[in-house]
Amino acid sequence: MRKEFFMDQQIEQKIVERGQEFFNSISGEAPSIFNKGWWTGKVMDWSMKNEDFKVQLFRFVDVLPYLNTSESLLRHIREYFASSGSEVPSVLRWGAGKAGLGGALTAKIMGGAIRSNIESMGRQFIIGQNVKEAMGGLAKLRKDGFAFTVDLLGEASVNEEESDAYAAGYHEVLDALAEEQKKWPALSGNGPDNGMDWGSMPKVNISIKPSALYSRANPVALEDSVEGIYRRLAPLYQKTIDMGGFMCIDMEQLKYREITVELFKRLRSAPEFRHYPHLCLVQQAYLKDTEQAVRDLIAWARKEKLPIALRLVKGAYWDAETVFAKQCDWPVPVWTHKPESDLAHEKISRLILENHDIVYFACASHNVRSIAAVMEYARQLDVPEGRYEFQVLYGMAEPVRKGLRNVAGRVRLYCPYGKLIPGMAYLVRRLLENTANESFLRQSFADGAAVELLMENPAVTLERELAARQEKAAMPGDAPPPPFGTEPPVDFTIPEKRKAYAQGIAAVRAAEGRTLPLYIDGKDVVTETLLPTVNPADPGEVLAQVCQAGREEIDRALAGAKAAFPAAGSPPRRGPPPPAAGTRAVHAQGRCRGPAAYLRNGGAPDAGGRQALGTGLRRRGRGHRLPRILRPRHAPPQRAPAHGPRARRAQRPVLPAQGRGRRHRAVELPLRHCDGHGFGRNRHR
């Protein structure tokens, strides 16, 4: 990816020239978000200068809709801004300093001022808070020569009532658009004057987030998720078709990708919808495997003989995807350097344009370099103008959209509408994008970066940045051994994992109703006292009956442990001990599978098991007290007291351990309930 896309110099020069012409056409202009005369512009400026303030601001913006009382508002202001420097916006600095001093009246005035300014930031990126406001804003955009796509704010609903409300909101806006579009003349272009924008595209265009249409969307239940979303999406698509509109299915977090792709395919190929070509799917260039995903979609479209539309974006969830992957110990799915995403966007753009006979392309970017590259690829490949368009976000880059309208003529604005609370996540993402050090808009209009640098081939930029950071690929064998870690959680976005999970559930159900015995001293033991284990999702489904231990069984377990372990005070062995009956030692891939894997049924762990157990427990502790099952290797020998509880404990048998100064207590633990993610947790309930 880093070196393979150094294009020929001729087209590279054309891209640079076109980009320079673009910048010349918008010279002297800047997006309103960077206008320091407005409160939003000041906040953006302060956020770019002060990282601490930016973090605090985003935290505050995120919780503001839920601060319904003066007391909670004051408390959060003091927490977030009281210690900030002089560059904090005056209303926030004043409020933080005066919080609690002026009583209820001060709190009310301050709360109103802060909410008003934060909401003004939201309105910067939102076309309207209700349908009436949205229709007025859309009419103005069309009068200025811009097309639109409407997005109802909201994602990842938490219950079915929210999902129903989200679907109802789209029905409402579609009904309004059906009436309003009759008043709008078509946007002119090089195509025929047939009542469609630019001669080929519907006047009404909506974007929809599938996770908001079904509260239980989850990659582990792909089929159920697709069906749940489809149930609400199909009527919306039918209404869109009836009014001659266009629908785009947005791509969200990676965990929803396969659900979204399958949903798109199913909707596009449904018998009742096959005749209608105006259905689009978003692809995110920052994902490492997006190029292959696009190739697969194109191959599917050709196989099905169905024209499709693709919108290519950089991606808005980079931080979340990176952090989540690292938390789960998964491979990071996104490109870790911004030039890599820019490079992928150019490469995938060319791939789509090469298949313009079956794919309509929407290039979504504010990056002038990316825009210029698409224009040159289209010219080189003789792509008709009616087969591609450009898209930018409402409220983000007014100079870019004006320049695009002048040079390309086919510009569509992504226009969210809705209330502040569901729109807060969207607002925060926009603020993060614009204040990031590597943001194209920031570099262009706030930092004043040289045009030559902004138009540089991203492959060249990447090599330069890597060299500056002294990043070198590790030679085979040079990498240090991986640190100890718990087994990562299962990534159900991987089809093989979902298949294995389904097979595991089927296997459990096939043995439903069985009785699970105890395992004592190498033997299965059945008791009369049983405890039902149930399906946590359906408590009425009893999966098995688990035998419970009484006094007799506990005595047998203790006797077995005493018989298996040498008496206390025996000298430690200097080599691997002989295996004892009933011993099961587990030491796989350097991961501790829990102490029960090594101390079971009175059997002595082997040398590898003791070492793995000791390492695992020490590292699991990470500053916490270690379980008493293990005395650390470095612990000094302790002199036993003559009397008292410690003296009695000292009389108990202990397990000699390999090495000096380390002893294990003889412990009986059930292996069947050790899952490798924690000591004693029962994975299969």
C-alpha positions as a printed Julia matrix, in Angstrom:
685×3 Matrix{Float64}:
   0.0     0.0     0.0
   2.84    2.33    0.83
   4.85    2.1    -2.39
   2.62    0.53   -5.0
   0.71    3.6    -6.12
   3.28    5.97   -7.5
   1.34    6.85  -10.67
   2.88    7.97  -13.92
   4.23   11.49  -13.89
   1.93   12.77  -16.62
  -1.33   12.18  -14.77
   0.31   13.18  -11.48
   1.2    16.55  -13.01
  -2.36   16.94  -14.31
  -3.76   16.29  -10.82
  -1.46   18.87   -9.25
  -2.32   21.48  -11.9
  -6.04   20.92  -11.54
  -5.75   21.18   -7.75
  -3.79   24.42   -7.96
  -6.45   25.89  -10.26
  -9.08   24.83   -7.76
  -7.27   26.57   -4.89
  -6.84   29.7    -6.99
 -10.59   29.82   -7.61
 -11.36   29.87   -3.87
  -8.43   31.98   -2.66
  -9.27   34.38    0.13
 -12.25   32.31    1.33
 -12.45   30.2     4.48
 -15.14   27.93    5.94
 -17.37   29.62    8.51
 -16.27   27.1    11.11
 -12.88   28.83   11.12
 -14.36   32.35   11.31
 -13.03   33.65   14.62
 -15.65   36.34   14.71
 -18.26   33.72   15.55
 -18.46   31.71   18.74
 -18.11   28.45   16.81
 -15.01   29.75   15.06
 -13.47   30.78   18.38
 -14.16   27.36   19.85
 -12.57   25.66   16.84
  -9.54   27.91   17.14
  -9.15   27.23   20.86
  -9.6    23.51   20.28
  -6.78   23.47   17.73
  -4.44   25.4    20.03
  -5.19   23.66   23.31
  -5.52   19.87   23.33
  -6.7    19.79   26.97
  -9.45   22.28   26.25
 -10.54   20.26   23.21
 -10.88   17.11   25.28
 -12.86   18.9    27.96
 -15.08   20.61   25.42
 -15.95   17.36   23.67
 -16.74   15.73   27.0
 -19.0    18.64   27.92
 -20.73   18.73   24.52
 -21.38   15.03   24.77
 -23.19   15.25   28.14
 -24.85   18.67   27.75
 -28.2    17.39   26.41
 -28.64   15.31   29.55
 -27.86   18.11   32.05
 -31.46   18.96   32.85
 -30.94   20.74   36.16
 -28.97   23.84   37.15
 -27.08   21.82   39.74
 -25.86   19.24   37.25
 -24.92   21.93   34.75
 -22.89   23.87   37.31
 -21.18   20.73   38.55
 -20.03   19.78   35.07
 -18.87   23.29   34.22
 -16.72   23.39   37.34
 -15.35   19.94   36.59
 -14.5    20.6    32.95
 -13.5    24.26   32.77
 -12.69   25.75   36.17
  -8.99   24.88   35.87
  -8.6    25.79   32.2
  -6.43   28.64   30.98
  -7.25   32.06   29.66
  -8.06   30.82   26.18
 -11.3    29.26   27.3
 -14.34   30.98   25.74
 -15.4    33.81   27.99
 -18.89   32.49   28.71
 -17.44   29.14   29.84
 -14.6    30.71   31.84
 -16.98   33.12   33.53
 -19.45   30.36   34.23
 -16.79   28.07   35.68
 -15.51   30.83   37.95
 -18.92   31.99   39.1
 -20.58   28.61   39.32
 -22.46   28.34   42.56
 -21.9    31.97   43.6
 -24.92   33.62   42.07
 -27.62   31.2    43.04
 -30.44   29.95   40.86
 -30.7    33.09   38.71
 -27.02   32.98   37.75
 -27.3    29.3    36.97
 -30.34   29.88   34.78
 -28.71   32.72   32.82
 -25.47   30.85   32.42
 -27.19   27.64   31.39
 -29.21   29.46   28.77
 -26.13   31.17   27.32
 -24.09   27.97   27.17
 -26.88   25.91   25.68
 -27.58   28.56   23.09
 -23.95   28.66   21.95
 -23.58   24.88   21.85
 -26.81   24.57   19.89
 -25.51   27.19   17.45
 -22.54   24.91   16.88
 -24.95   22.08   16.16
 -26.96   24.18   13.73
 -23.73   24.82   11.84
 -23.87   21.21   10.67
 -27.64   20.51   10.82
 -30.05   21.7     8.11
 -32.95   21.94   10.56
 -34.32   20.58   13.81
 -37.69   19.6    12.31
 -39.17   18.84    8.92
 -40.36   22.39    8.28
 -36.9    23.88    8.97
 -35.27   21.16    6.88
 -37.52   21.82    3.86
 -36.72   25.53    3.99
 -32.97   24.85    4.18
 -33.09   22.35    1.32
 -35.01   24.75   -0.9
 -32.33   27.39   -0.33
 -29.55   24.92   -1.2
 -31.22   24.0    -4.45
 -31.7    27.66   -5.29
 -27.92   28.04   -4.88
 -27.34   25.16   -7.33
 -26.65   22.27   -4.91
 -28.32   18.89   -4.67
 -28.77   17.22   -1.28
 -29.09   13.98    0.61
 -31.11   14.09    3.84
 -30.01   12.17    6.93
 -32.24   11.9    10.0
 -29.92   12.13   13.01
 -29.73    9.03   15.13
 -27.93    5.71   15.18
 -27.78    2.47   17.14
 -31.23    2.59   18.71
 -31.47    0.97   22.15
 -35.03   -0.41   21.95
 -37.68   -1.18   19.37
 -39.69    1.9    20.3
 -36.74    4.05   19.23
 -36.42    2.06   16.01
 -40.1     2.59   15.23
 -39.76    6.31   15.93
 -36.71    6.52   13.64
 -38.58    4.81   10.8
 -41.6     7.06   11.39
 -39.32   10.1    11.15
 -38.18    9.0     7.7
 -41.74    8.41    6.56
 -42.53   11.96    7.67
 -39.62   13.54    5.82
 -40.32   11.49    2.67
 -43.95   12.63    2.65
 -42.77   16.24    2.95
 -40.16   15.82    0.21
 -42.73   14.27   -2.14
 -44.72   17.51   -1.98
 -41.8    19.94   -1.94
 -40.0    18.44   -4.94
 -42.92   19.47   -7.13
 -41.91   23.11   -6.51
 -38.23   22.6    -7.36
 -36.92   22.92  -10.89
 -34.33   20.33  -11.84
 -30.68   21.34  -11.5
 -29.2    21.94  -14.92
 -26.34   19.92  -16.31
 -25.05   18.42  -19.5
 -27.77   15.77  -19.54
 -31.28   16.02  -21.05
 -33.9    18.26  -19.45
 -36.1    15.43  -18.25
 -37.05   16.71  -14.81
 -34.08   15.03  -13.13
 -31.06   16.78  -11.62
 -28.19   17.02  -14.12
 -30.34   14.96  -16.49
 -29.8    11.66  -14.67
 -30.38   11.86  -10.89
 -33.59   12.12   -8.81
 -34.23   15.41   -7.03
 -34.96   13.63   -3.73
 -32.09   11.79   -2.09
 -32.02   10.32    1.43
 -29.3     8.63    3.5
 -30.19    6.19    6.24
 -28.26    4.47    9.06
 -29.38    0.85    9.35
 -28.39    0.42   13.02
 -31.14    2.88   13.97
 -33.81    0.68   12.39
 -33.3    -2.36   14.62
 -32.21   -2.2    18.23
 -30.84   -5.75   18.37
 -28.52   -5.48   15.38
 -25.47   -7.57   16.23
 -22.87   -9.31   14.05
 -23.24  -12.55   16.0
 -26.84  -12.77   14.72
 -26.36  -11.58   11.15
 -29.48  -13.09    9.64
 -31.73  -11.85   12.44
 -30.15   -8.39   12.18
 -30.66   -8.17    8.42
 -34.28   -9.31    8.7
 -34.97   -6.89   11.56
 -33.6    -3.91    9.6
 -35.17   -5.02    6.31
 -38.62   -5.12    7.9
 -38.5    -1.35    8.47
 -36.29   -0.37    5.53
 -38.23   -2.01    2.7
 -41.37    0.18    3.14
 -39.15    3.28    3.2
 -37.43    2.19    0.0
 -40.8     1.5    -1.63
 -41.96    5.0    -0.73
 -38.7     6.39   -2.13
 -39.3     4.53   -5.4
 -42.92    5.68   -5.62
 -41.79    9.32   -5.54
 -38.89    8.72   -7.93
 -36.21    9.27   -5.27
 -32.81    7.88   -4.39
 -31.72    6.01   -1.23
 -28.23    5.6     0.17
 -27.46    3.13    2.97
 -24.79    4.59    5.22
 -21.86    2.54    6.53
 -21.25    2.83   10.27
 -18.9     1.02   12.65
 -17.08   -2.03   11.37
 -19.24   -4.36   13.44
 -22.23   -3.45   11.26
 -20.45   -3.75    7.9
 -21.41   -7.29    6.93
 -24.96   -6.67    8.08
 -25.09   -3.54    5.93
 -23.6    -5.18    2.85
 -26.0    -8.13    3.06
 -28.9    -5.72    3.6
 -27.92   -3.76    0.48
 -27.65   -6.89   -1.65
 -30.96   -8.23   -0.43
 -32.76   -4.94   -1.01
 -31.21   -4.34   -4.43
 -31.94   -7.87   -5.71
 -35.47   -8.26   -4.29
 -37.88   -9.08   -7.15
 -40.03   -6.03   -6.45
 -37.01   -3.68   -6.48
 -34.73   -5.07   -9.23
 -36.07   -2.66  -11.82
 -35.05    0.44   -9.85
 -31.33    1.4   -10.03
 -31.2     4.26   -7.51
 -29.83    2.48   -4.46
 -26.41    3.33   -3.05
 -24.03    1.82   -0.49
 -21.28    3.7     1.35
 -17.71    2.38    1.47
 -15.0     3.63    3.87
 -11.5     4.09    2.49
  -9.83    3.97    5.92
 -10.58    0.24    6.29
  -7.66   -1.85    5.07
  -9.82   -4.32    3.16
 -12.19   -1.87    1.47
 -10.57   -2.29   -1.94
 -11.34   -6.01   -1.89
 -14.83   -5.3    -0.58
 -15.48   -2.97   -3.52
 -14.17   -5.57   -5.98
 -16.53   -8.13   -4.46
 -19.5    -5.75   -4.78
 -18.7    -5.0    -8.42
 -18.39   -8.72   -9.16
 -21.75   -9.33   -7.46
 -23.4    -6.54   -9.46
 -22.12   -7.99  -12.75
 -23.2   -11.49  -11.79
 -26.69  -10.26  -10.89
 -26.75   -7.86  -13.89
 -27.82   -5.06  -11.55
 -26.42   -1.51  -11.75
 -25.45   -0.15   -8.33
 -24.19    3.1    -6.81
 -21.28    3.5    -4.38
 -20.38    6.49   -2.21
 -16.72    6.48   -1.16
 -15.81    8.32    2.06
 -12.65    8.41    4.14
 -14.5     7.25    7.3
 -15.71    8.96   10.48
 -15.07    6.31   13.18
 -11.28    6.07   13.07
 -10.7     6.81   16.76
 -13.43    4.45   17.94
 -12.32    1.59   15.67
  -8.69    1.95   16.75
  -9.38    2.09   20.48
 -11.9    -0.75   20.39
  -9.55   -3.04   18.45
  -6.71   -2.41   20.89
  -8.99   -3.01   23.88
 -10.03   -6.37   22.45
  -6.5    -7.32   21.35
  -7.67   -7.51   17.72
  -5.76   -6.35   14.65
  -6.45   -2.67   13.99
  -8.75   -2.68   10.93
  -8.08    0.9     9.77
  -5.05    2.51    8.2
  -2.96    4.01   10.99
  -1.51    6.89    8.94
  -3.76    9.46    7.27
  -1.86    9.41    3.94
  -2.7     5.69    3.75
  -6.42    6.54    3.82
  -5.9     9.26    1.21
  -3.98    6.8    -0.96
  -6.68    4.15   -0.58
  -9.36    6.7    -1.51
  -7.58    7.54   -4.77
  -6.94    3.91   -5.63
 -10.51    2.78   -4.93
 -11.91    5.82   -6.78
 -10.07    4.77   -9.91
 -11.32    1.18   -9.5
 -14.93    2.38   -9.34
 -14.51    4.72  -12.3
 -13.06    1.87  -14.35
 -16.4     0.11  -13.82
 -18.63    3.11  -14.52
 -20.77    1.05  -16.89
 -22.35   -0.68  -13.91
 -21.4     1.54  -10.92
 -22.5     5.13  -10.33
 -19.83    6.89   -8.27
 -20.28    9.48   -5.51
 -16.93   10.9    -4.41
 -17.36   12.2    -0.86
 -14.38   14.27    0.26
 -13.29   17.79    1.18
  -9.7    17.01    0.17
  -8.88   18.99   -2.97
  -6.15   16.5    -3.88
  -8.68   13.62   -3.76
 -11.2    15.64   -5.79
  -8.63   16.59   -8.43
  -7.52   12.95   -8.71
 -11.09   11.79   -9.4
 -11.52   14.48  -12.05
  -8.34   13.43  -13.82
  -9.1     9.71  -13.62
 -12.55   10.38  -15.09
 -11.0    12.39  -17.94
  -8.37    9.74  -18.63
 -10.95    6.89  -18.59
 -13.56    8.82  -20.62
 -16.18    8.48  -17.9
 -19.4    10.33  -18.84
 -20.22   13.18  -16.47
 -23.57   11.58  -15.72
 -21.82    8.61  -14.06
 -20.22   10.39  -11.13
 -20.75   13.28   -8.72
 -19.11   14.96   -5.71
 -20.42   15.16   -2.17
 -19.46   17.3     0.85
 -20.88   17.75    4.33
 -23.32   20.55    5.04
 -21.7    23.33    7.07
 -18.15   22.04    6.72
 -16.44   23.51    3.69
 -18.32   26.28    1.93
 -15.36   27.33   -0.29
 -14.81   23.73   -1.41
 -18.44   23.2    -2.32
 -18.57   26.51   -4.21
 -15.41   25.65   -6.11
 -16.79   22.21   -6.95
 -20.04   23.69   -8.19
 -18.11   26.01  -10.5
 -15.72   23.37  -11.93
 -17.78   20.18  -11.76
 -21.38   21.36  -11.49
 -22.54   18.18   -9.76
 -22.28   18.72   -6.02
 -24.48   17.1    -3.38
 -24.53   18.18    0.28
 -24.97   15.65    3.06
 -27.64   17.35    5.2
 -28.46   15.95    8.67
 -31.59   17.15   10.39
 -33.11   16.45   13.78
 -32.9    17.24   17.47
 -29.75   18.08   19.41
 -29.62   14.96   21.59
 -29.49   12.34   18.79
 -27.28   14.68   16.8
 -24.64   15.13   19.49
 -22.56   12.16   18.34
 -22.57   13.57   14.83
 -21.56   17.02   16.1
 -18.66   15.63   18.12
 -17.36   13.67   15.1
 -17.46   16.82   12.99
 -15.55   18.78   15.62
 -12.97   16.03   15.9
 -12.49   15.95   12.15
 -12.01   19.68   11.84
  -9.63   20.12   14.76
  -7.42   17.11   14.06
  -3.82   17.96   13.19
  -4.07   16.07    9.9
  -7.45   17.52    8.87
  -7.29   18.79    5.29
  -9.63   21.66    6.1
  -7.54   22.68    9.08
  -4.29   22.51    7.12
  -5.84   24.42    4.22
  -7.84   27.16    5.9
  -6.53   27.41    9.47
  -2.84   26.48    9.35
  -2.19   27.93    5.89
  -0.2    24.97    4.57
   1.48   25.43    1.19
  -0.55   24.34   -1.84
   2.36   22.21   -3.01
   2.24   20.25    0.24
  -1.55   19.88    0.14
  -1.41   18.57   -3.43
   1.43   16.14   -2.8
   0.93   12.52   -3.83
  -0.15   10.72   -0.63
   2.34    7.94   -1.4
   5.15   10.5    -1.21
   3.66   12.04    1.94
   3.49    8.63    3.56
   7.1     7.76    2.84
   8.25   11.1     4.2
   6.23   10.77    7.4
   7.42    7.23    8.02
  11.0     8.27    7.52
  10.52   11.12    9.98
   9.07    8.76   12.55
  11.84    6.25   11.88
   9.39    3.43   11.4
  11.07    0.34   10.01
   9.67   -3.09    9.43
  11.05   -5.57   11.97
  13.27   -8.32   10.59
  12.06  -11.89   11.05
  13.08  -13.09   14.46
  13.81   -9.61   15.79
  10.4    -9.07   17.29
  10.23   -9.57   21.07
   8.01  -12.34   22.39
   4.43  -11.24   22.88
   3.5   -10.18   26.42
   1.15  -12.26   28.47
  -2.44  -11.52   27.77
  -5.86  -12.99   28.15
  -7.54  -14.69   25.26
  -9.1   -11.96   23.05
 -12.88  -11.88   22.84
 -14.36  -13.42   19.74
 -14.71  -11.09   16.76
 -18.08  -12.02   15.3
 -17.54   -9.88   12.21
 -15.46  -12.83   10.97
 -17.75  -15.35    9.23
 -15.81  -18.38   10.49
 -16.31  -17.23   14.1
 -20.06  -16.85   13.6
 -20.22  -20.31   12.08
 -18.32  -21.87   14.97
 -20.54  -20.06   17.46
 -23.69  -21.38   15.82
 -22.24  -24.89   15.78
 -21.4   -24.63   19.48
 -24.95  -23.6    20.36
 -26.32  -26.43   18.24
 -24.08  -28.92   20.04
 -25.28  -27.72   23.45
 -28.9   -27.97   22.4
 -28.34  -31.44   21.0
 -27.36  -32.61   24.5
 -30.08  -30.63   26.24
 -31.41  -32.15   29.46
 -28.29  -34.1    30.4
 -26.95  -34.37   33.94
 -23.41  -33.1    34.53
 -21.57  -35.03   37.27
 -18.9   -33.76   39.62
 -15.33  -34.81   38.96
 -13.54  -35.89   42.14
 -10.26  -37.76   42.43
 -10.26  -38.76   38.78
 -13.85  -40.06   38.76
 -17.29  -38.79   37.75
 -19.55  -38.5    40.79
 -23.34  -38.21   40.5
 -25.31  -36.72   43.39
 -29.0   -36.37   44.09
 -28.85  -32.6    44.56
 -29.09  -30.92   41.18
 -28.91  -27.3    40.02
 -30.49  -26.44   36.67
 -28.37  -24.37   34.26
 -30.5   -22.32   31.86
 -30.24  -20.3    28.71
 -29.7   -16.72   29.99
 -31.67  -15.37   27.02
 -34.56  -17.73   27.77
 -34.61  -18.89   31.43
 -37.35  -21.34   30.64
 -34.91  -23.38   28.53
 -33.05  -25.77   30.85
 -29.82  -26.88   29.2
 -28.56  -29.29   31.84
 -28.71  -30.34   35.48
 -25.45  -29.88   37.42
 -24.7   -32.13   40.37
 -24.03  -30.29   43.64
 -21.43  -31.31   46.23
 -22.34  -32.07   49.82
 -20.24  -32.81   52.89
 -19.37  -36.32   51.69
 -18.14  -35.09   48.29
 -16.09  -32.29   49.85
 -14.42  -34.79   52.22
 -13.59  -37.05   49.27
 -12.07  -34.13   47.37
  -9.92  -33.12   50.32
  -8.78  -36.71   50.87
  -7.84  -36.98   47.23
  -5.85  -33.78   47.42
  -3.95  -34.98   50.52
  -3.17  -38.31   48.93
  -1.87  -36.7    45.74
   0.39  -34.1    47.29
   3.56  -34.82   49.36
   3.56  -33.9    53.02
   4.57  -30.42   54.1
   8.25  -29.92   54.68
   9.47  -32.26   51.95
  12.42  -30.89   50.0
  11.48  -29.34   46.65
  12.21  -31.34   43.56
  14.97  -30.15   41.25
  13.4   -31.36   38.07
  10.06  -32.07   36.47
   7.93  -34.09   38.86
   6.47  -37.38   37.73
   2.94  -36.97   36.44
   0.3   -37.81   38.98
  -2.92  -39.57   38.23
  -5.63  -37.19   37.18
  -3.22  -34.4    36.27
  -4.13  -32.12   33.41
  -1.7   -29.33   32.65
  -2.61  -26.75   30.06
  -0.06  -24.37   28.64
  -1.04  -23.14   25.2
   0.32  -20.15   23.3
   1.65  -18.49   26.4
  -1.82  -17.78   27.77
  -2.87  -18.73   31.24
  -6.08  -20.66   31.13
  -6.74  -20.25   34.86
  -5.39  -22.0    37.95
  -7.87  -24.81   37.7
  -6.09  -25.99   34.56
  -3.01  -26.77   36.65
  -4.35  -27.76   40.07
  -7.08  -30.29   39.64
  -8.35  -33.45   41.29
  -5.42  -33.64   43.66
  -2.92  -33.96   40.78
   0.4   -32.12   40.89
   1.07  -29.69   38.03
   4.08  -30.37   35.87
   6.97  -27.9    35.5
   5.46  -26.18   32.48
   2.13  -25.87   34.21
   3.67  -24.35   37.36
   5.7   -21.89   35.35
   2.73  -20.82   33.25
   0.51  -20.55   36.3
   3.07  -18.45   38.15
   3.64  -16.16   35.18
  -0.03  -15.84   34.5
  -0.98  -14.94   38.03
   1.84  -12.46   38.48
   1.01  -10.68   35.26
  -2.7   -10.81   35.76
  -2.24   -9.07   39.08
  -0.69   -5.93   37.57
  -0.25   -4.22   40.89
  -3.03   -6.02   42.71
  -2.55   -8.62   45.45
  -1.83  -12.02   44.02
  -4.11  -14.93   44.83
  -2.89  -17.01   47.74
  -2.64  -19.98   45.47
   0.85  -18.78   44.56
   3.73  -17.27   46.48
   5.78  -15.14   44.04
   9.24  -16.38   43.13
  10.92  -13.33   44.59
   9.1   -13.49   47.91
  11.51  -14.02   50.83
  10.99  -17.02   53.05
   8.77  -16.26   56.0
   9.31  -17.52   59.53
   6.23  -19.21   60.85
   4.98  -17.96   64.23
   4.84  -20.28   67.2
   1.13  -19.92   67.8
  -1.98  -18.2    66.51
  -3.86  -18.42   63.17
  -0.68  -18.09   61.16
   0.83  -20.99   63.07
  -2.18  -23.15   62.28
  -2.04  -22.16   58.6
   1.66  -23.07   58.57
   0.74  -26.64   59.53
  -1.31  -27.16   56.39
   0.21  -29.22   53.58
   1.72  -27.24   50.72
   2.8   -28.16   47.24
   6.56  -27.95   46.67
   7.41  -25.86   43.64
  10.36  -25.92   41.31
  12.8   -23.19   42.23
  13.84  -21.62   45.48
  11.55  -19.79   47.85
   8.26  -20.52   46.07
   5.4   -22.63   47.4
   1.93  -23.46   46.19
  -1.0   -24.27   48.4
  -2.87  -27.44   47.64
  -6.13  -26.31   46.1
  -9.03  -28.19   44.58
 -10.65  -26.22   41.73
 -13.15  -27.41   39.1
 -11.7   -27.22   35.61
 -15.03  -27.32   33.87
 -15.88  -23.8    35.06
 -12.6   -22.13   34.12
 -12.94  -20.28   30.82
  -9.53  -18.66   30.4
 -10.85  -15.1    30.73
 -11.04  -15.08   34.49
 -10.56  -17.41   37.38
 -13.68  -19.34   38.12
 -16.04  -17.77   35.56
 -18.43  -20.14   33.86
 -18.44  -19.4    30.15
 -21.25  -21.82   29.26
 -24.1   -21.08   31.58
